[in-house]
Amino acid sequence: MTLTRGLDKSERFTQRISESRDPAKAESSSQTIVLAYVNERNEVVRRFQFEGARPSSWSAPDLSAGDSSAVEETLELTYVSAHPI
């Protein structure tokens, strides 16, 4: 699964990805996550639960002074199983 989002000020997100890519912590990095789809009024319209999810790759653009383009980061997750909830 690939998730794309705009950069934010949260250091925890980046820290979590770094920790999960450490081979010594690989087994403990798998988690159950819930992904919620929301409509234009920010109301949840559908949810999925992913078992054994862990980051497999992450990318963010290089930031340069004066660049006014939209900045997004991409996170790829692997998982064992998924189902709607």
Secondary structure, 3 states (H helix, E strand, C coil): CEEEEECCCCHHHHHHHHHHCCHHHCHHHCEEEEEEEECCCCCEEEEEEEEEEEEEEEECCCCCCCCCCCCEEEEEEECCEEEEC
